[in-house]
């Protein structure tokens, strides 16, 4: 092997290293973007759930059943 082959090998290794670094940077950017989008969607869903809970509370108040327990919190009826 002469010095020329050694230089080509070093250049090839440097090129591959730069390629991998660039690829990893692109992947990190994409994952960060996806993560940000997911967090935004979760926040939006949380806001919608809060709004729905307020609307349900308002409807219960309008119907005059504010003080009564929600159906899911009533004790189950036991069969005899």
N, C-alpha and C positions, 0 to 999 in steps of 0.2 A: 504494500500500500504506500503510495507516495503522499506528499503534503497536500496535493490538490484534492484527493479523496477525503482527507481529514477535514479540510475546509468545507467541502460539500456536506459532509456529515454534520459538522457543527452548524452550518447554515440551515440544513434540513431540521435539525433539532430545535433551533431557534424559531424557525417558521412554524413548526408544530406547536411549540409552546405558546407562541403569540396567537395562533388559531384557537387553541384550547382556552386561553385566557379570554379572548373575545367571545367565544361561545358561552363560557360561564357567565360573563357579564350580561350577555343578552338574556340568558335564562333567568338570572337574578332579577333583571329589570321586568321581565314578563311575570315572574312569580310575585313580585312586589305589586305590580299593577293588578293582578288577579286578586291578591290578598286585600288590597284597598277596595276593590269592587265588592268583594264578599262582605267586608265590614260595613260598607255603605248600605248594602242590601239588608243586612241584619238590623242596622239602625233604623232603616225605613220600616221594616216589619215591626220592630218594637214600637215605633211611633204609631203605626196603624193599629196595633193591638191596644195601646193606651187609649187611642181615640175610640175604638170599638167599646172598650170597657166604660168610658165616659158616656157614650151614647146609650149603652145598656142601663147604666145607672140613671140617666135622665129619663129613659122610658119607664123604668121601675118607679121613679118618683112621680111621674105623670099618672101612672096607673094606681098610685097610692099603696104600693106594696114595698115601700122602702124598708120598713121595719121587719118584714117577714124574711125568713132565711131563704137563701137560694135553694132550688130543688136539689142540687148536688150535695148540700150540707145537711139535709134532713136525714134522720136515722132511717135505715132500711126497715121495711115492714117484715116481721118474722112470721113465717108460716107456722100454723099449729097442727 
